[in-house]
């Protein structure tokens, strides 16, 4: 999926990026290349957070839809690609109560839900979670709940 992003640059500032379809999702970079990379990462994390929160992810706006958008004044519009989110499926597992208690304690310590912890442990991305959580909190500032 491709979403429209606005690239802003004020005097004495980094390049800022915002998204008309995702109010509150913003990021920045010192260079145009860095801002572009950060835009893709910020948008992916923002969408992931929306899905985890149970929020609906909007369809991308069309370029014609933003023609009159006042927020684009002085900005350059560009497209940011993100992968379409997968559907969530529910599964049942069998485990001992003591094992579940340990999993729950480790999930809480990692700042994850039980499901999130188990999925990340199973696919080997658990070590990356702290970095992702820091980036998500940095990019989700001001996102309405």
N, C-alpha and C positions, 0 to 999 in steps of 0.2 A: 504494500500500500504506500502511496505517496501523499504526504501532507505538506501544505504550504507553510513556510517559515518566513519570518521577517528578520532581515539582518539590519541592525541599527548601529550607528557609530557616532558618538558624541565626542566633542573635543576633550582630550585628556582622559579618555576611557578606552576599555577594551571593546571588541566587537560583541554586541549583544544579540541574542537570538530569542524570538518569541514565536508563538504559534497561535493563529487566530482560532483554531479549533480546540485549543487546550489552554484556556485562560489560567495563568499561574505557572505554566510550564515555561521556564526561562533558563538560559545558560549563556555563557560568554567564552570568548577565547582571545588571546593576545594577537593572533593572526587570523586571517580569513580561513586558512586551512584548519586551524585549531577550532575555530568557531563552528565550522561545518561539521567536523568530526564530533564535537561536543553536542551539536544539535541532534544528530542521529542517536547518540547515547542517551541524552536527556529525554528525548521523545520515547524511546523504547522503555526506559525506566518508568516514565510517567504512565504510559499505557499499562505496563505490568502492574503498577500500583493501583490503577483504576480497576483492573480485573480482580486483583486480590481484595479490593474494597467492595467489590460487587457493583461497581459503577458501569454504566453503558459506555462503550467506546464509540465516539461519533464517526460517521462516515466522513471521508475527506471532503473538504469544500472544493468547489471548482474555482478556477482562476477568475471566471466571470463573477462569481459570488463575492469576491473580495474587492472588486473594482472601486466600490464606494467606501471601503473600510478606512476610517480616519486613522486607525493605528498604523497603517502602512505609510503614512505621510513621512517622507524623508527616509524611508526604508527600502531595501532591495528585497523583493520576494524571490524565494527559491524553493525547490521541492526537496523534501527529506523522505527517504525510503525507510520503511520499517516492515518487518515480517508480520503478516497477519497472525493474530494470536490463535493458539490452538484452543480447542474446546476442552473444558475440564471434565474429567471422568471420575466417578467415585469407585473405589475398590475396597474390599474387605481383606484383612490379613488375620492370621492367627499368631498370637504371641503370649508368653507368660505375663502375668500381671507385673512381676518384678522387672521384666524387660521393658514393658510399656512405661513403668515409672522412671526407669533410667533414660529412656528415649525422651520422655516429657521433660525431665530435668535438663538434659543436654539441649533440647530444642529451646527451652526457656533461656538457658545461658547464652545461646546463639542469637536470641531475639527472633526466633522463628516459631511458626505453628508446628504442630506435630507432623502434619502432612508435608509442609515445606521442608522441614528438617529431614524427613525420611527420603523424600525425592532427591534432595541435594546430596545426601549421603550415598544413595544408590547410584547416582550418575556421576559421582566423584567431583562435584562442584562446591562442596561444603566450605573449603578454605577460601573460596572467592566471595562468600556471602557477606563478610564484614566489609569488604571493599564495595560491593554492590549496595549494601545498606547505607554506607556513607554517601555514595554518589546519589542514591535515590533521595535521601533527605536533603542534600544540597540542591537537587533539581526540582523538588516538589514544594519548595517554599511558596506559600501563598496559594496552593491549590485548594480550591473549595472542597469541602467534604460533603 
